[in-house]
Amino acid sequence: MPLAVKILVAGGFGVGKTTLVGAVSEIKPLRTEEQLTDRSVGIDDTSGVERKTTTTVAMDFGRITIRDGLVLYLFGTPGQDRFWFMWDELALGALGAVVLTDTRRLADSFPSIDYFERRRLPFIVGVNCFDGAVRYDTEEIRAALDLDPRVPVILCDVRRRESGKQVLIALVEHVLAVMAERQRQAGAVIR
């Protein structure tokens, strides 16, 4: 029987969470997207993503088999503040998270990073390299986000399945490293 692992895909509004889940999922992804309407004017900040016409109002869900015996269940979180009340429920039982970022709106990443840091949930940062966006190297992004040096930062294009898979593989490797470190620390305390 395969090991099933729950993973969150988080980040700001319009960063590519739905796209990542859809690109890598081996099943038809569940999407809860709705059309943006004039009622969201002044509520949803669409600067930098002006062509965005839909928004996730609950979650995205997909599944991917990383290797024999390891299946990831992906839960994409909504990006707007008004839907964050769902995050605690979505995070229950999750082993790790991907925080997607967009260099055009890097500050939108801080709430997701803060959320996972406060809960001590292992996460990585996936920098979705949008067409036309300024490119930065991973160390510049790490410094701008004030990340712990152990948090991996991965450049990606979540429209491409293989790129999305590499992000998820990096997350699984990071989760395993964090768990091993925590076990070592617990063992040292007991002795």
C-alpha positions in Angstrom: 0.0 0.0 0.0 1.5 3.4 -1.0 2.3 6.1 1.5 0.0 9.0 1.1 1.3 12.4 1.9 -0.7 15.6 2.2 1.0 18.7 0.7 -0.2 22.3 0.6 0.4 24.6 -2.3 0.2 28.2 -1.1 1.1 31.8 -2.0 -0.4 35.1 -3.0 -3.3 35.8 -5.4 -2.5 34.9 -9.0 0.9 33.2 -8.3 0.1 29.9 -10.1 -1.2 27.6 -7.4 -4.1 26.3 -9.5 -1.8 26.0 -12.5 0.7 23.9 -10.5 -1.9 21.5 -9.2 -3.4 21.1 -12.7 -0.1 20.6 -14.4 1.2 17.8 -12.2 -2.0 16.0 -11.2 -2.5 12.5 -12.6 -6.2 12.8 -12.0 -8.6 15.5 -13.2 -8.0 18.2 -10.6 -10.8 19.5 -8.4 -11.0 23.3 -8.9 -13.2 25.8 -7.0 -12.5 28.7 -9.3 -15.0 31.5 -9.9 -15.0 34.4 -12.2 -13.7 37.7 -10.8 -16.4 40.3 -10.9 -16.7 44.0 -10.3 -17.6 43.1 -6.6 -13.9 42.2 -6.0 -12.7 45.7 -7.1 -10.9 47.2 -4.1 -10.7 43.8 -2.4 -8.5 41.7 -4.7 -5.3 43.4 -5.8 -4.8 42.5 -9.4 -1.8 44.7 -10.0 0.7 42.6 -11.9 -1.9 40.0 -12.8 -4.4 42.2 -14.6 -5.3 39.5 -17.1 -6.4 37.1 -14.3 -10.2 36.4 -14.7 -10.8 33.7 -12.1 -10.0 33.0 -8.5 -9.9 30.0 -6.2 -12.6 30.3 -3.6 -12.0 27.2 -1.5 -9.2 24.9 -2.7 -7.7 23.0 -5.6 -7.0 19.3 -5.2 -4.9 16.9 -7.2 -2.8 13.8 -6.8 0.6 12.7 -8.2 2.6 9.5 -7.7 6.2 10.6 -7.2 7.6 7.0 -7.2 6.3 3.6 -6.4 4.9 3.7 -2.9 4.7 7.5 -2.5 1.6 9.5 -3.5 1.2 13.2 -2.9 -2.2 14.7 -2.3 -2.0 18.3 -3.3 -4.2 21.0 -1.7 -4.0 24.4 -3.3 -5.0 27.1 -0.9 -6.9 30.3 -1.9 -4.7 33.3 -2.2 -6.8 36.2 -1.0 -7.0 37.2 2.7 -10.7 36.9 2.8 -10.4 33.1 2.3 -7.6 32.4 4.8 -10.1 31.2 7.4 -9.9 27.9 5.5 -6.1 27.5 5.8 -6.1 25.9 9.3 -8.5 23.2 8.0 -6.5 22.6 4.9 -3.3 22.4 6.8 -4.5 19.7 9.2 -2.3 16.6 8.6 -0.1 18.3 6.0 3.6 17.3 6.0 4.9 20.2 4.1 4.1 23.1 1.8 5.2 24.8 -1.4 5.0 28.6 -1.2 4.8 29.9 -4.8 6.1 33.3 -5.4 6.0 35.8 -8.2 8.9 38.3 -8.4 6.5 41.0 -9.6 4.6 40.7 -6.3 7.2 39.2 -3.9 5.7 40.8 -0.8 2.5 38.7 -1.3 4.6 35.7 -0.2 5.2 37.0 3.4 1.8 35.9 4.8 2.3 32.3 3.5 5.9 32.1 4.8 4.9 33.5 8.2 2.0 31.0 8.4 4.2 28.0 7.9 7.1 29.3 10.0 4.7 29.9 13.0 3.4 26.3 12.7 6.9 24.8 12.1 5.6 23.1 8.9 8.4 22.5 6.5 8.1 24.4 3.3 10.1 25.4 0.2 9.7 28.5 -2.0 9.0 27.9 -5.7 9.7 31.0 -7.7 7.3 30.9 -10.7 9.2 32.5 -13.5 6.5 34.4 -15.4 7.1 35.5 -19.0 8.3 39.1 -18.9 9.1 39.2 -15.2 12.5 40.3 -14.0 14.7 37.3 -13.1 16.6 37.1 -9.9 18.9 34.3 -8.6 17.8 32.2 -5.7 20.1 33.9 -3.2 18.7 37.3 -4.1 15.2 36.0 -3.5 16.2 34.3 -0.3 17.6 37.6 1.0 14.5 39.5 -0.1 12.2 37.1 1.7 14.5 36.8 4.7 14.4 33.0 4.6 16.2 30.6 6.8 19.3 29.4 4.8 17.9 25.8 5.1 14.7 26.6 3.2 15.1 25.6 -0.4 14.4 28.2 -3.1 13.6 26.6 -6.5 13.1 28.5 -9.9 10.2 26.9 -11.8 7.6 27.3 -14.5 4.5 25.7 -13.1 2.9 25.4 -16.5 5.3 22.6 -17.3 4.6 19.3 -15.6 8.3 18.3 -15.2 9.1 21.7 -13.6 6.2 21.3 -11.1 7.3 17.7 -10.3 10.8 18.9 -9.5 9.4 21.5 -7.1 7.4 18.7 -5.4 10.4 16.4 -5.3 12.5 19.2 -3.7 9.8 19.6 -1.1 9.7 15.9 -0.2 13.5 15.8 0.2 13.3 18.9 2.4 10.5 17.4 4.6 12.6 14.2 5.0 15.7 16.3 6.0 13.7 18.4 8.5 12.1 15.3 10.0 15.5 13.6 10.4 17.0 16.7 12.0 14.1 16.9 14.5 14.6 13.2 15.4 18.3 13.9 15.9 17.5 16.8 18.2 14.9 14.8 20.1 17.4 12.0 20.6 20.0 14.4 21.9 17.5 15.8 24.4 16.5 12.4 25.7 20.1 11.2 26.3 
